[in-house]
Amino acid sequence: MSTKDLVNHPPHYNLGNFEVIEIIEDRQLGFHLGNVLKYICRAGEKDSSKYVEDLEKAAWYFCY
């Protein structure tokens, strides 16, 4: 039986084989661009009804 680590590695944090934070740190995106990537990659994954809201958050960080 496998257990999911919902605090440190929740399923919506993964982008294929990588966690979004790994890509943000590898590319040294900084806070704002890191959040843009985070919201785009995770859009609708935690709550499918918030897909558009997640993309709006990404746009907000991009324009900030």
Buried (B, 14 or more C-beta within 10 A) or exposed (E): EEEEEEEEEBEBBBBEEEBBEEBBEEEEBEEEBBBBBBBBBBBBBEEEEBEEEBBEBBEEBBEE
